[in-house]
Amino acid sequence: MIKRLFPHPLLSLMLVFVWAGLVNKVTPGNLLLGAILGVLVPLISSPFWPNRAKLRRPGMAMIYVLIVLWDIVVANVQVALIILFKRREDIHSKWVCVPLDVTSPEPITVLAGTITMTPGTVSAVLSADASCILVHCLHTDDPDGVRDDIKQRYERRLKEIF
């Protein structure tokens, strides 16, 4: 009965917190509405998640989040320095094809989101067979280094998490 009411309990909990953050006011009514959304949205969307991925190592997921947050801070500083102190002709934008070892849609989505959230890089296209992702870098002289960094820093950890 509980599994039918809460098919995705973490999503339900997250929706309550996201709702509270969006309305920017914690009141009993807002929490109740967030709880209703937290129950209804997963119930309605659960038929579309027949083979949802399981987190094999949730502790590693928390470490991953911390690493991504740190990388976002560092990349913000790097992008600011590039924008403020480099001349336009000294910026070397590159497209990098990152071959993927992960095959499940969930880690691929997390990887693409991570790349896009990190300033200076954007995930642009996933190949039709999901074997590689095309990434645009604001500035790099070593596209292979960017590819290796994404694979080592993010994809390797995602393979452990999922």
Rosetta constraint file for C-alpha pairs under 8 A:
AtomPair CA 1 CA 5 HARMONIC 6.33 0.50
AtomPair CA 2 CA 6 HARMONIC 5.91 0.50
AtomPair CA 3 CA 7 HARMONIC 5.20 0.50
AtomPair CA 4 CA 43 HARMONIC 7.88 0.50
AtomPair CA 5 CA 39 HARMONIC 7.05 0.50
AtomPair CA 5 CA 43 HARMONIC 6.99 0.50
AtomPair CA 6 CA 12 HARMONIC 7.27 0.50
AtomPair CA 6 CA 39 HARMONIC 6.47 0.50
AtomPair CA 6 CA 42 HARMONIC 7.20 0.50
AtomPair CA 6 CA 43 HARMONIC 7.14 0.50
AtomPair CA 7 CA 42 HARMONIC 6.46 0.50
AtomPair CA 7 CA 43 HARMONIC 6.63 0.50
AtomPair CA 7 CA 46 HARMONIC 6.69 0.50
AtomPair CA 8 CA 12 HARMONIC 6.30 0.50
AtomPair CA 8 CA 42 HARMONIC 6.08 0.50
AtomPair CA 8 CA 46 HARMONIC 7.76 0.50
AtomPair CA 9 CA 13 HARMONIC 6.23 0.50
AtomPair CA 10 CA 14 HARMONIC 6.03 0.50
AtomPair CA 11 CA 15 HARMONIC 6.03 0.50
AtomPair CA 11 CA 38 HARMONIC 7.15 0.50
AtomPair CA 11 CA 42 HARMONIC 7.09 0.50
AtomPair CA 12 CA 16 HARMONIC 6.51 0.50
AtomPair CA 12 CA 35 HARMONIC 7.49 0.50
AtomPair CA 12 CA 37 HARMONIC 7.73 0.50
AtomPair CA 12 CA 38 HARMONIC 4.02 0.50
AtomPair CA 12 CA 39 HARMONIC 5.94 0.50
AtomPair CA 12 CA 41 HARMONIC 7.84 0.50
AtomPair CA 12 CA 42 HARMONIC 6.72 0.50
AtomPair CA 13 CA 17 HARMONIC 6.58 0.50
AtomPair CA 13 CA 35 HARMONIC 7.93 0.50
AtomPair CA 13 CA 38 HARMONIC 6.46 0.50
AtomPair CA 14 CA 18 HARMONIC 6.04 0.50
AtomPair CA 14 CA 38 HARMONIC 7.66 0.50
AtomPair CA 15 CA 19 HARMONIC 5.91 0.50
AtomPair CA 15 CA 34 HARMONIC 6.63 0.50
AtomPair CA 15 CA 35 HARMONIC 7.72 0.50
AtomPair CA 15 CA 37 HARMONIC 6.96 0.50
AtomPair CA 15 CA 38 HARMONIC 5.16 0.50
AtomPair CA 16 CA 20 HARMONIC 6.22 0.50
AtomPair CA 16 CA 31 HARMONIC 6.80 0.50
AtomPair CA 16 CA 34 HARMONIC 4.44 0.50
AtomPair CA 16 CA 35 HARMONIC 5.50 0.50
AtomPair CA 16 CA 37 HARMONIC 7.31 0.50
AtomPair CA 16 CA 38 HARMONIC 5.74 0.50
AtomPair CA 17 CA 21 HARMONIC 6.13 0.50
AtomPair CA 17 CA 34 HARMONIC 7.55 0.50
AtomPair CA 18 CA 22 HARMONIC 6.07 0.50
AtomPair CA 19 CA 23 HARMONIC 6.25 0.50
AtomPair CA 19 CA 30 HARMONIC 7.77 0.50
AtomPair CA 19 CA 31 HARMONIC 7.92 0.50
AtomPair CA 19 CA 34 HARMONIC 5.43 0.50
AtomPair CA 20 CA 24 HARMONIC 5.98 0.50
AtomPair CA 20 CA 25 HARMONIC 6.45 0.50
AtomPair CA 20 CA 26 HARMONIC 6.04 0.50
AtomPair CA 20 CA 30 HARMONIC 6.64 0.50
AtomPair CA 20 CA 31 HARMONIC 6.61 0.50
AtomPair CA 20 CA 34 HARMONIC 6.83 0.50
AtomPair CA 21 CA 25 HARMONIC 7.39 0.50
AtomPair CA 23 CA 30 HARMONIC 7.60 0.50
AtomPair CA 25 CA 30 HARMONIC 7.41 0.50
AtomPair CA 26 CA 30 HARMONIC 6.28 0.50
AtomPair CA 26 CA 31 HARMONIC 6.69 0.50
AtomPair CA 27 CA 31 HARMONIC 6.17 0.50
AtomPair CA 28 CA 32 HARMONIC 6.03 0.50
AtomPair CA 29 CA 33 HARMONIC 6.17 0.50
AtomPair CA 30 CA 34 HARMONIC 6.04 0.50
AtomPair CA 31 CA 35 HARMONIC 6.03 0.50
AtomPair CA 32 CA 36 HARMONIC 6.17 0.50
AtomPair CA 33 CA 37 HARMONIC 6.20 0.50
AtomPair CA 34 CA 38 HARMONIC 5.93 0.50
AtomPair CA 35 CA 39 HARMONIC 6.24 0.50
AtomPair CA 36 CA 40 HARMONIC 6.06 0.50
AtomPair CA 37 CA 41 HARMONIC 5.67 0.50
AtomPair CA 38 CA 42 HARMONIC 6.81 0.50
AtomPair CA 39 CA 43 HARMONIC 6.32 0.50
AtomPair CA 40 CA 44 HARMONIC 6.03 0.50
AtomPair CA 41 CA 45 HARMONIC 6.03 0.50
AtomPair CA 42 CA 46 HARMONIC 5.52 0.50
AtomPair CA 45 CA 49 HARMONIC 7.15 0.50
AtomPair CA 46 CA 50 HARMONIC 7.27 0.50
AtomPair CA 52 CA 106 HARMONIC 7.95 0.50
AtomPair CA 53 CA 104 HARMONIC 7.72 0.50
AtomPair CA 53 CA 106 HARMONIC 6.62 0.50
AtomPair CA 53 CA 162 HARMONIC 6.71 0.50
AtomPair CA 54 CA 162 HARMONIC 6.22 0.50
AtomPair CA 55 CA 161 HARMONIC 5.71 0.50
AtomPair CA 55 CA 162 HARMONIC 5.04 0.50
AtomPair CA 56 CA 160 HARMONIC 7.31 0.50
AtomPair CA 56 CA 161 HARMONIC 5.44 0.50
AtomPair CA 56 CA 162 HARMONIC 5.53 0.50
AtomPair CA 57 CA 61 HARMONIC 6.61 0.50
AtomPair CA 57 CA 160 HARMONIC 6.92 0.50
AtomPair CA 57 CA 161 HARMONIC 4.94 0.50
AtomPair CA 57 CA 162 HARMONIC 7.32 0.50
AtomPair CA 58 CA 62 HARMONIC 6.61 0.50
AtomPair CA 58 CA 161 HARMONIC 6.72 0.50
AtomPair CA 59 CA 63 HARMONIC 6.59 0.50
AtomPair CA 60 CA 64 HARMONIC 6.10 0.50
AtomPair CA 60 CA 157 HARMONIC 7.61 0.50
AtomPair CA 60 CA 160 HARMONIC 7.65 0.50
AtomPair CA 60 CA 161 HARMONIC 6.13 0.50
AtomPair CA 61 CA 65 HARMONIC 6.26 0.50
AtomPair CA 61 CA 161 HARMONIC 6.04 0.50
AtomPair CA 62 CA 66 HARMONIC 6.39 0.50
AtomPair CA 63 CA 67 HARMONIC 6.21 0.50
AtomPair CA 64 CA 68 HARMONIC 6.16 0.50
AtomPair CA 64 CA 154 HARMONIC 7.72 0.50
AtomPair CA 64 CA 157 HARMONIC 7.03 0.50
AtomPair CA 65 CA 69 HARMONIC 6.13 0.50
AtomPair CA 66 CA 70 HARMONIC 6.18 0.50
AtomPair CA 67 CA 71 HARMONIC 6.12 0.50
AtomPair CA 68 CA 72 HARMONIC 6.10 0.50
AtomPair CA 68 CA 114 HARMONIC 7.03 0.50
AtomPair CA 68 CA 118 HARMONIC 7.71 0.50
AtomPair CA 69 CA 73 HARMONIC 6.45 0.50
AtomPair CA 70 CA 74 HARMONIC 6.28 0.50
AtomPair CA 71 CA 75 HARMONIC 5.85 0.50
AtomPair CA 71 CA 118 HARMONIC 6.75 0.50
AtomPair CA 72 CA 76 HARMONIC 6.05 0.50
AtomPair CA 72 CA 117 HARMONIC 7.11 0.50
AtomPair CA 72 CA 118 HARMONIC 4.90 0.50
AtomPair CA 72 CA 119 HARMONIC 6.45 0.50
AtomPair CA 73 CA 77 HARMONIC 6.61 0.50
AtomPair CA 74 CA 78 HARMONIC 6.32 0.50
AtomPair CA 75 CA 79 HARMONIC 5.97 0.50
AtomPair CA 75 CA 118 HARMONIC 6.37 0.50
AtomPair CA 75 CA 119 HARMONIC 5.44 0.50
AtomPair CA 75 CA 120 HARMONIC 6.77 0.50
AtomPair CA 76 CA 80 HARMONIC 6.09 0.50
AtomPair CA 76 CA 118 HARMONIC 7.84 0.50
AtomPair CA 76 CA 119 HARMONIC 5.76 0.50
AtomPair CA 76 CA 120 HARMONIC 7.91 0.50
AtomPair CA 77 CA 81 HARMONIC 6.21 0.50
AtomPair CA 78 CA 82 HARMONIC 6.23 0.50
AtomPair CA 79 CA 83 HARMONIC 6.09 0.50
AtomPair CA 79 CA 119 HARMONIC 6.73 0.50
AtomPair CA 79 CA 120 HARMONIC 6.09 0.50
AtomPair CA 80 CA 84 HARMONIC 5.95 0.50
AtomPair CA 81 CA 85 HARMONIC 5.69 0.50
AtomPair CA 81 CA 86 HARMONIC 7.51 0.50
AtomPair CA 82 CA 86 HARMONIC 5.21 0.50
AtomPair CA 82 CA 91 HARMONIC 7.65 0.50
AtomPair CA 82 CA 139 HARMONIC 7.95 0.50
AtomPair CA 86 CA 90 HARMONIC 6.09 0.50
AtomPair CA 86 CA 91 HARMONIC 6.71 0.50
AtomPair CA 87 CA 91 HARMONIC 6.84 0.50
AtomPair CA 91 CA 138 HARMONIC 7.47 0.50
AtomPair CA 91 CA 139 HARMONIC 5.57 0.50
AtomPair CA 91 CA 140 HARMONIC 7.90 0.50
AtomPair CA 92 CA 138 HARMONIC 7.01 0.50
AtomPair CA 92 CA 139 HARMONIC 4.78 0.50
AtomPair CA 92 CA 140 HARMONIC 5.73 0.50
AtomPair CA 92 CA 141 HARMONIC 6.62 0.50
AtomPair CA 93 CA 136 HARMONIC 7.27 0.50
AtomPair CA 93 CA 137 HARMONIC 5.57 0.50
AtomPair CA 93 CA 138 HARMONIC 4.73 0.50
AtomPair CA 93 CA 139 HARMONIC 4.70 0.50
AtomPair CA 93 CA 140 HARMONIC 6.36 0.50
AtomPair CA 94 CA 136 HARMONIC 5.91 0.50
AtomPair CA 94 CA 137 HARMONIC 5.33 0.50
AtomPair CA 94 CA 138 HARMONIC 6.94 0.50
AtomPair CA 94 CA 139 HARMONIC 6.90 0.50
AtomPair CA 94 CA 140 HARMONIC 6.68 0.50
AtomPair CA 94 CA 143 HARMONIC 6.88 0.50
AtomPair CA 95 CA 134 HARMONIC 6.81 0.50
AtomPair CA 95 CA 135 HARMONIC 5.72 0.50
AtomPair CA 95 CA 136 HARMONIC 4.58 0.50
AtomPair CA 95 CA 137 HARMONIC 6.30 0.50
AtomPair CA 95 CA 143 HARMONIC 7.63 0.50
AtomPair CA 96 CA 134 HARMONIC 5.79 0.50
AtomPair CA 96 CA 135 HARMONIC 5.11 0.50
AtomPair CA 96 CA 136 HARMONIC 6.24 0.50
AtomPair CA 96 CA 137 HARMONIC 7.43 0.50
AtomPair CA 96 CA 143 HARMONIC 5.94 0.50
AtomPair CA 96 CA 144 HARMONIC 7.67 0.50
AtomPair CA 96 CA 146 HARMONIC 7.62 0.50
AtomPair CA 96 CA 147 HARMONIC 6.67 0.50
AtomPair CA 97 CA 132 HARMONIC 6.40 0.50
AtomPair CA 97 CA 133 HARMONIC 5.81 0.50
AtomPair CA 97 CA 134 HARMONIC 4.59 0.50
AtomPair CA 97 CA 135 HARMONIC 6.22 0.50
AtomPair CA 97 CA 147 HARMONIC 7.23 0.50
AtomPair CA 98 CA 132 HARMONIC 5.33 0.50
AtomPair CA 98 CA 133 HARMONIC 5.26 0.50
AtomPair CA 98 CA 134 HARMONIC 6.25 0.50
AtomPair CA 98 CA 135 HARMONIC 7.20 0.50
AtomPair CA 98 CA 147 HARMONIC 5.50 0.50
AtomPair CA 98 CA 150 HARMONIC 7.83 0.50
AtomPair CA 98 CA 151 HARMONIC 7.64 0.50
AtomPair CA 99 CA 131 HARMONIC 5.83 0.50
AtomPair CA 99 CA 132 HARMONIC 4.08 0.50
AtomPair CA 99 CA 133 HARMONIC 6.51 0.50
AtomPair CA 100 CA 130 HARMONIC 7.43 0.50
AtomPair CA 100 CA 131 HARMONIC 5.19 0.50
AtomPair CA 100 CA 132 HARMONIC 5.03 0.50
AtomPair CA 100 CA 133 HARMONIC 7.14 0.50
AtomPair CA 100 CA 151 HARMONIC 7.97 0.50
AtomPair CA 100 CA 155 HARMONIC 7.82 0.50
AtomPair CA 101 CA 131 HARMONIC 7.40 0.50
AtomPair CA 101 CA 155 HARMONIC 7.69 0.50
AtomPair CA 102 CA 107 HARMONIC 6.73 0.50
AtomPair CA 102 CA 108 HARMONIC 6.64 0.50
AtomPair CA 102 CA 155 HARMONIC 7.33 0.50
AtomPair CA 102 CA 158 HARMONIC 7.91 0.50
AtomPair CA 102 CA 159 HARMONIC 6.33 0.50
AtomPair CA 103 CA 107 HARMONIC 7.73 0.50
AtomPair CA 103 CA 108 HARMONIC 7.09 0.50
AtomPair CA 103 CA 130 HARMONIC 7.03 0.50
AtomPair CA 103 CA 131 HARMONIC 7.63 0.50
AtomPair CA 104 CA 108 HARMONIC 6.50 0.50
AtomPair CA 105 CA 109 HARMONIC 6.00 0.50
AtomPair CA 106 CA 110 HARMONIC 6.24 0.50
AtomPair CA 107 CA 111 HARMONIC 5.97 0.50
AtomPair CA 107 CA 158 HARMONIC 6.06 0.50
AtomPair CA 107 CA 159 HARMONIC 7.54 0.50
AtomPair CA 107 CA 162 HARMONIC 6.78 0.50
AtomPair CA 108 CA 112 HARMONIC 6.11 0.50
AtomPair CA 109 CA 113 HARMONIC 6.05 0.50
AtomPair CA 110 CA 114 HARMONIC 5.99 0.50
AtomPair CA 111 CA 115 HARMONIC 6.18 0.50
AtomPair CA 111 CA 154 HARMONIC 6.82 0.50
AtomPair CA 111 CA 155 HARMONIC 6.71 0.50
AtomPair CA 111 CA 158 HARMONIC 7.67 0.50
AtomPair CA 112 CA 116 HARMONIC 6.23 0.50
AtomPair CA 112 CA 123 HARMONIC 5.55 0.50
AtomPair CA 112 CA 133 HARMONIC 7.87 0.50
AtomPair CA 113 CA 117 HARMONIC 5.97 0.50
AtomPair CA 113 CA 123 HARMONIC 7.57 0.50
AtomPair CA 114 CA 118 HARMONIC 6.24 0.50
AtomPair CA 115 CA 121 HARMONIC 5.97 0.50
AtomPair CA 115 CA 122 HARMONIC 5.84 0.50
AtomPair CA 115 CA 123 HARMONIC 5.89 0.50
AtomPair CA 115 CA 135 HARMONIC 7.84 0.50
AtomPair CA 115 CA 150 HARMONIC 7.98 0.50
AtomPair CA 116 CA 121 HARMONIC 5.81 0.50
AtomPair CA 116 CA 122 HARMONIC 4.28 0.50
AtomPair CA 116 CA 123 HARMONIC 5.50 0.50
AtomPair CA 117 CA 121 HARMONIC 7.86 0.50
AtomPair CA 117 CA 122 HARMONIC 7.69 0.50
AtomPair CA 118 CA 122 HARMONIC 7.79 0.50
AtomPair CA 120 CA 137 HARMONIC 5.75 0.50
AtomPair CA 120 CA 138 HARMONIC 4.90 0.50
AtomPair CA 120 CA 139 HARMONIC 7.24 0.50
AtomPair CA 121 CA 135 HARMONIC 6.64 0.50
AtomPair CA 121 CA 136 HARMONIC 5.52 0.50
AtomPair CA 121 CA 137 HARMONIC 4.59 0.50
AtomPair CA 121 CA 138 HARMONIC 6.19 0.50
AtomPair CA 122 CA 135 HARMONIC 5.55 0.50
AtomPair CA 122 CA 136 HARMONIC 5.23 0.50
AtomPair CA 122 CA 137 HARMONIC 6.78 0.50
AtomPair CA 123 CA 133 HARMONIC 6.88 0.50
AtomPair CA 123 CA 134 HARMONIC 5.97 0.50
AtomPair CA 123 CA 135 HARMONIC 4.43 0.50
AtomPair CA 123 CA 136 HARMONIC 6.45 0.50
AtomPair CA 124 CA 133 HARMONIC 7.36 0.50
AtomPair CA 124 CA 134 HARMONIC 5.51 0.50
AtomPair CA 124 CA 135 HARMONIC 5.64 0.50
AtomPair CA 124 CA 136 HARMONIC 6.86 0.50
AtomPair CA 125 CA 133 HARMONIC 5.72 0.50
AtomPair CA 125 CA 134 HARMONIC 5.11 0.50
AtomPair CA 125 CA 135 HARMONIC 7.44 0.50
AtomPair CA 126 CA 130 HARMONIC 5.88 0.50
AtomPair CA 126 CA 131 HARMONIC 7.77 0.50
AtomPair CA 126 CA 132 HARMONIC 6.12 0.50
AtomPair CA 126 CA 133 HARMONIC 4.45 0.50
AtomPair CA 126 CA 134 HARMONIC 6.35 0.50
AtomPair CA 127 CA 131 HARMONIC 6.18 0.50
AtomPair CA 127 CA 132 HARMONIC 5.60 0.50
AtomPair CA 127 CA 133 HARMONIC 6.14 0.50
AtomPair CA 127 CA 134 HARMONIC 7.85 0.50
AtomPair CA 140 CA 146 HARMONIC 7.75 0.50
AtomPair CA 142 CA 146 HARMONIC 6.56 0.50
AtomPair CA 143 CA 147 HARMONIC 6.27 0.50
AtomPair CA 144 CA 148 HARMONIC 6.11 0.50
AtomPair CA 145 CA 149 HARMONIC 5.93 0.50
AtomPair CA 146 CA 150 HARMONIC 6.22 0.50
AtomPair CA 147 CA 151 HARMONIC 6.28 0.50
AtomPair CA 148 CA 152 HARMONIC 5.99 0.50
AtomPair CA 149 CA 153 HARMONIC 5.59 0.50
AtomPair CA 149 CA 154 HARMONIC 7.82 0.50
AtomPair CA 150 CA 154 HARMONIC 5.44 0.50
AtomPair CA 150 CA 155 HARMONIC 6.51 0.50
AtomPair CA 151 CA 155 HARMONIC 4.72 0.50
AtomPair CA 151 CA 156 HARMONIC 6.00 0.50
AtomPair CA 152 CA 156 HARMONIC 5.34 0.50
AtomPair CA 152 CA 157 HARMONIC 7.65 0.50
AtomPair CA 153 CA 157 HARMONIC 6.90 0.50
AtomPair CA 154 CA 158 HARMONIC 6.22 0.50
AtomPair CA 155 CA 159 HARMONIC 6.18 0.50
AtomPair CA 156 CA 160 HARMONIC 6.69 0.50
AtomPair CA 157 CA 161 HARMONIC 6.25 0.50
AtomPair CA 158 CA 162 HARMONIC 6.03 0.50
